[in-house]
Amino acid sequence: MRAKPYHRIRGDIGLGDLAKALVELNLSETTHLHMAFNALGFEGPAYSHQGKPKIAAESRLRKHKRPLKRDQKIEPRFSLPPTPETSIQPSGGILESTLTQLPLAPPSNDQPDWLQQPEPDITKTNGVFRQRLFSRNHSNGILKASLAVRRPGRRLNIQKIIAQAITGNPITKIPHLPVGSIENGVDLLCDYSESMQPFYPDLTDLKTSLLDILGKGRHRSFEYDTNPVEAISWNAQDKAIEWGPISGRPVLLATDFGQAKGRPYKRLQFREWRKFVNRITKHNTPLIVLSPMPPSSLPRWLRQETKIIHWDPRTRAGAVSKIIGIGHTIE
Amino acid sequence: MDYKPKKFDLPQDGVHVKGKGTDHPPYVFSNKIAIAVDVALATDRPLLVSGPPGSGKSSLAPVMADILQWRYLHEVFTSRTRLEDLTGDPDQLRRLNDAQVKDGTPLPERWAYLEPGILWWAFDQQSAELRGQNKTVIASLKRQLGEKYHDPSNPSSGNEINNVVILLDEIDKADPDLPNDLLEPLDKKRFNVPQGPEVKALKGQNILVIITTNEERELPPAFLRRCINLRLSEPSEAQLVKISDYHYPKVSKILRRNIATKIREQSENAKELDLRPPSTSEYLDAIEACKTLKIKTSSPEWEHLAQAAFIKEEIDLEG
């Protein structure tokens, strides 16, 4: 292996890497080329070294687009009249023209051809834009701050060391400053009651975000209607599994507690809430609530002893850290 | 396999049998694997290997070290792995203990307590041995401390002194921020050790970094964009039989083929039940068991084995 030049700063894999691979490996077989392209994160072209290169049919380069043949039909996305075959070349000057009123065409039952074409498939159109409750840029930071659990970090707690050293006794265990860690994972309990309907897509986004951050092994999702004690999930065999707290694993409740305005939605009762909180406390499980309603609008008995994070696009990780601190303390 | 690698040598059948002094099992290369490794070597980019358990992700690195005759270093990630574990970190507890010993031995300076991580060993082995100091300083300290001088232990195995294969195993288990923390040392081939020296890879050094993931967690896009991707699939029946040709050449090929068929059936069954499918290890274990217990395809025990399927739920046992 020949010696390489001294290393310099490089960025993402790009055309330079592709060029290096093509030259140094001298790949000729199409399948091998495809594999090399895929390894680098590119779509491979379908071309051969023999004769003229054949451009891939799916090439996005404009000059590679072949003109349509006469008998090829255009399948429009929407029903539109066909484009005329001849194009009018501008003369370069201002043309004099007059509008002449033509006589009305006689009524006819014949419909033009373009009206006969099938209606567009609306399922393939883009959905209406929806603002997420937590933006993609901030969601991971907010969730990590919400779920962090305190544990000793790498940095030494100098003050504690000095305090111990002053006593004159040997230090048997070095104290470290705490850090927040998400290694305990999370149990996500999603409220799918009627008042939460506008936020169903956000519940899905939340599950996806947690899966991305924590992975399958450290994340469980459950669903309930109004009362979180009754949260369940389903396994691969469609069997219902009741939620039960795991000691030390934070519980994230995504709910509005039925407090949405406008209709008399079914609301969580005080007794049911206390039962849930007692169960959580008994298992030494931190509880965090994500509420699309502003915390100040929630009843006092819901806010007591509960860390509530406003599920809102303006919420940031810094604000969550002020509520949670470095992380939840597990005793 | 019809691809002949340009950056390393492989037998025509694509199977690398272990070299002297190594402990890894035979490794069956496919075109995809060989090309991905070639691309990683040609572009000097880390190779990110993903795939189901038992597909050969972690075995690839020691095999490549054996083929290339380079040094080999590896680190298995946990949720507590930090960048400092890979670069270098002072052993504070040992320093504190030494500070409390009142036998007149002078307390060495802070640098003497640095424990080099595998990236330090990989980039500059000599600097790691000397903890970033020069030989004169180390010799003086050794004279001063005598037996109490603590030599950092070199975790490398293998041959060629500078070129190295590094395995960073199960990166998806690490803290979500760690992959991005790794970008700079892997990209620039240099880093600063906390309270220590700057470490740079030697000029002309060849480094192959292989990173594995079980895909349990998403990795940051910035990290993915700087890695060569190789996704391994479960070995096919034919590949399983080929692997067993090297492990158990004397065991009946019909039996090995039948076990391979059974393993593939169990794999499909496991996927339906959302369970972990059996891997190459289970396949080889089954052959070993049949060999030791003298079970053949004509044996009555084979009939029972052939009918075994994963149990759906414990409750099903109770009917």
Chai-1 contact restraints between the chains, C-beta under 6 A:
chainA,res_idxA,chainB,res_idxB,connection_type,confidence,min_distance_angstrom,max_distance_angstrom,comment,restraint_id
A,M1,B,N206,contact,1.0,0.0,6.0,A-B,restraint_1
A,A3,B,G204,contact,1.0,0.0,6.0,A-B,restraint_2
A,Y6,B,K203,contact,1.0,0.0,6.0,A-B,restraint_3
A,H7,B,K189,contact,1.0,0.0,6.0,A-B,restraint_4
A,I9,B,K188,contact,1.0,0.0,6.0,A-B,restraint_5
A,R10,B,D187,contact,1.0,0.0,6.0,A-B,restraint_6
A,D12,B,R225,contact,1.0,0.0,6.0,A-B,restraint_7
A,D12,B,R226,contact,1.0,0.0,6.0,A-B,restraint_8
A,D17,B,T43,contact,1.0,0.0,6.0,A-B,restraint_9
A,K20,B,A42,contact,1.0,0.0,6.0,A-B,restraint_10
A,K20,B,T43,contact,1.0,0.0,6.0,A-B,restraint_11
A,A21,B,V39,contact,1.0,0.0,6.0,A-B,restraint_12
A,A21,B,A42,contact,1.0,0.0,6.0,A-B,restraint_13
A,A21,B,T43,contact,1.0,0.0,6.0,A-B,restraint_14
A,E24,B,A42,contact,1.0,0.0,6.0,A-B,restraint_15
A,L25,B,K6,contact,1.0,0.0,6.0,A-B,restraint_16
A,L25,B,D38,contact,1.0,0.0,6.0,A-B,restraint_17
A,L25,B,A42,contact,1.0,0.0,6.0,A-B,restraint_18
A,H32,B,Y3,contact,1.0,0.0,6.0,A-B,restraint_19
A,H32,B,I35,contact,1.0,0.0,6.0,A-B,restraint_20
A,M35,B,K32,contact,1.0,0.0,6.0,A-B,restraint_21
A,M35,B,I35,contact,1.0,0.0,6.0,A-B,restraint_22
A,A36,B,I35,contact,1.0,0.0,6.0,A-B,restraint_23
A,A36,B,V39,contact,1.0,0.0,6.0,A-B,restraint_24
A,A39,B,A36,contact,1.0,0.0,6.0,A-B,restraint_25
A,A39,B,V39,contact,1.0,0.0,6.0,A-B,restraint_26
A,A39,B,I228,contact,1.0,0.0,6.0,A-B,restraint_27
A,A39,B,N229,contact,1.0,0.0,6.0,A-B,restraint_28
A,P170,B,Q100,contact,1.0,0.0,6.0,A-B,restraint_29
A,I174,B,Q92,contact,1.0,0.0,6.0,A-B,restraint_30
A,I174,B,L93,contact,1.0,0.0,6.0,A-B,restraint_31
A,E183,B,S79,contact,1.0,0.0,6.0,A-B,restraint_32
A,D212,B,E218,contact,1.0,0.0,6.0,A-B,restraint_33
A,I213,B,P176,contact,1.0,0.0,6.0,A-B,restraint_34
A,G215,B,E216,contact,1.0,0.0,6.0,A-B,restraint_35
A,G215,B,R217,contact,1.0,0.0,6.0,A-B,restraint_36
A,K216,B,E216,contact,1.0,0.0,6.0,A-B,restraint_37
A,G217,B,E216,contact,1.0,0.0,6.0,A-B,restraint_38
A,A236,B,D274,contact,1.0,0.0,6.0,A-B,restraint_39
